Amino acid sequence: MTIAILAHDSRKELALQFCTAYSGILSRNTVIATGTTGRMLNQATGLPVHCYLSGKLGGIQQITARVACDEVDLVLFFRDPLRADSGSSNEQNLLRLCDMHSVPIATNIAIAEVLLRGMDQGDLDYREGMHPPVIEPLAAPRRAVC
C-alpha cells in the first residue's frame, strides 16, 4: 500500500515520533511525503521515502494529484488546527479528494494510530483493488520534416 505523510512545521516532531514508533508497519509499505517531512522521516527512521516538493512549493498538490489518480491508499496529515492558514485551499482540496476517492485520512495522531493499526490487520485490503492499471503514454506523433 502507498501511505502519504504530510506535516505542518509545528507538527513535524510529532510526525517523526509517530513514524519511528510505527516504522515496522511503514517499512512494509510504500511511503511518500512532502519534501521536508520526507527527508526528516528518512533521516530519523531510515525508511525509504519518496519525497515530493516541500508542501509550500507544491508538494501538497503533487500528493493531492496522486490521490486523485487513486495511487494513494492512506494519508497521514499531521496538521496544526491553530495555524492561521490551516484551512488553505490546497489542504481543503486534499481533504475533498480523499473523501471523493474513499482514501482514509488522519489529521491527528489518534486517528493515524487507528488507521495504521487497522491497515496492518488487513482492514484496508479492499484498497488494493482500487488502483488503476498503469497505462503507457502514447508515443509523440512524428512530424514531417520539410
Residue pairs with C-beta under 8 A, 6 or more apart in sequence:
1 29
1 30
1 73
1 74
1 119
1 124
1 127
1 128
2 29
2 30
2 31
2 32
2 66
2 71
2 72
2 73
2 74
3 26
3 29
3 30
3 31
3 32
3 72
3 73
3 74
3 75
3 76
4 32
4 33
4 63
4 66
4 67
4 72
4 74
4 75
4 76
5 15
5 19
5 31
5 32
5 33
5 34
5 37
5 38
5 41
5 49
5 75
5 76
5 77
5 78
6 33
6 34
6 37
6 55
6 59
6 60
6 63
6 75
6 76
6 77
6 78
6 79
6 94
7 14
7 15
7 34
7 37
7 77
7 78
7 79
8 78
8 79
8 80
8 83
8 86
9 80
10 80
10 83
11 78
11 79
11 80
12 36
12 37
12 40
12 78
14 78
14 109
15 37
15 41
15 76
15 78
16 40
16 41
16 44
16 45
18 76
18 78
18 109
18 112
18 113
19 26
19 41
19 44
19 45
19 47
20 44
20 45
22 113
22 116
23 45
23 46
23 47
25 116
25 117
25 119
25 120
26 45
26 47
26 116
27 47
29 119
30 50
31 38
31 41
31 47
31 48
31 49
31 50
32 38
32 49
32 50
32 51
32 52
32 63
32 66
32 72
33 41
33 49
33 50
33 51
33 52
34 51
34 52
34 53
34 54
34 55
34 59
34 60
34 63
35 51
35 52
35 53
35 54
35 55
35 57
35 59
36 54
36 55
37 55
38 49
38 50
38 51
38 52
39 49
39 51
41 47
41 49
42 48
42 49
42 51
52 58
52 59
52 62
52 63
53 59
53 62
60 90
60 91
60 94
61 90
61 93
63 72
63 75
63 94
64 90
64 93
64 94
64 97
66 72
67 75
67 94
67 97
67 98
67 101
67 103
68 97
68 101
69 132
70 101
70 130
70 131
70 132
71 131
72 103
73 103
73 104
73 119
73 124
73 127
73 128
73 130
74 103
74 104
74 105
74 106
74 115
74 116
74 119
74 124
74 127
75 94
75 98
75 103
75 104
75 105
75 106
76 105
76 106
76 112
76 115
76 116
77 91
77 94
77 105
77 106
77 107
78 107
78 108
78 109
78 112
79 86
79 91
79 107
79 108
80 86
94 105
95 105
95 107
97 103
98 104
98 105
102 130
103 127
104 115
104 124
106 112
106 114
106 115
115 124
118 124
